[in-house]
């Protein structure tokens, strides 16, 4: 089975952030100066900027928190919660509060998106080689066999105890960075920082406004030319999280390209008309989960979800090179690409 594919350059960051225009507001020199920290974790480069407060302490605590979450949530580390659950042979496993919270959220989002987000796809993802780098296109019979054990509703959690069927494995990669962004923002606040921004691969999350009172400007990458920006949105106190088929992919000898966002229905890369989905909202965990799920659901599914829950904003890029964005960001959205852009019609 060969799916329609598109060739894009690899991009690690997915999103970048830049400065915005200043408001006339008196701000102390100390509050305007930023402290910055670079961290490599969760297989991606992260940058954190904090202004004012105990910024140095906040950055150190944030780095510790990132590494702690990586230890708990890594699907490949033999000391992680996820590894313990995946190798439990059907017995209940005690996990951390973080892991329990994310598993509960994954089940909730699986229900909300009709299974488009399914954390039990991990064995299929492994078969494609996206976790090892040993890429291959599985045959249909192998996929059908593996898909028999893919069903998020089979994940059982009670308190901090997680139980999986014997042949089922989970991966929390579609939620981990979003949750990490939320936790970094908490760390900033706990240390008196009121203005901060973090870039975690394809995730950007901001605390408050910039120190001068203006909004942060976040540039979203062009999926057809990932070394360039497609649009800019202005935010404060929001997460901006993108999933795209240009982020992780491989090309076969016959020129076909396969990406890592898989459709739980058939085990192949999701090919439902979207090449990029950006979700903007208050909670990084929710936005991260939705960016993956709505990519799988395609344009119609994403718009239907927006109708049912307008608390989020979306930027959708279709495979015919058109941009659609929700009305909630109409005043803060600037198209800097050559593509057509229009507001999503919800009527």
Secondary structure as UniProt FT lines:
FT   STRAND          15..18
FT   HELIX           29..32
FT   STRAND          34..41
FT   TURN            42..43
FT   STRAND          44..51
FT   HELIX           55..73
FT   TURN            78..79
FT   HELIX           81..86
FT   TURN            89..90
FT   STRAND          93..94
FT   HELIX           97..112
FT   TURN            113..115
FT   HELIX           119..121
FT   HELIX           122..128
FT   TURN            129..132
FT   HELIX           140..147
FT   TURN            148..149
FT   HELIX           152..154
FT   STRAND          156..158
FT   TURN            159..160
FT   STRAND          161..163
FT   TURN            166..167
FT   HELIX           173..190
FT   TURN            191..192
FT   STRAND          195..200
FT   TURN            201..202
FT   STRAND          203..207
FT   TURN            211..212
FT   STRAND          216..222
FT   TURN            223..224
FT   STRAND          225..235
FT   STRAND          239..244
FT   TURN            245..246
FT   STRAND          249..251
FT   TURN            253..254
FT   STRAND          257..259
FT   TURN            264..266
FT   STRAND          274..281
FT   HELIX           284..308
FT   TURN            310..311
FT   STRAND          313..318
FT   TURN            319..320
FT   STRAND          322..325
FT   HELIX           327..332
FT   STRAND          333..335
FT   STRAND          340..343
//
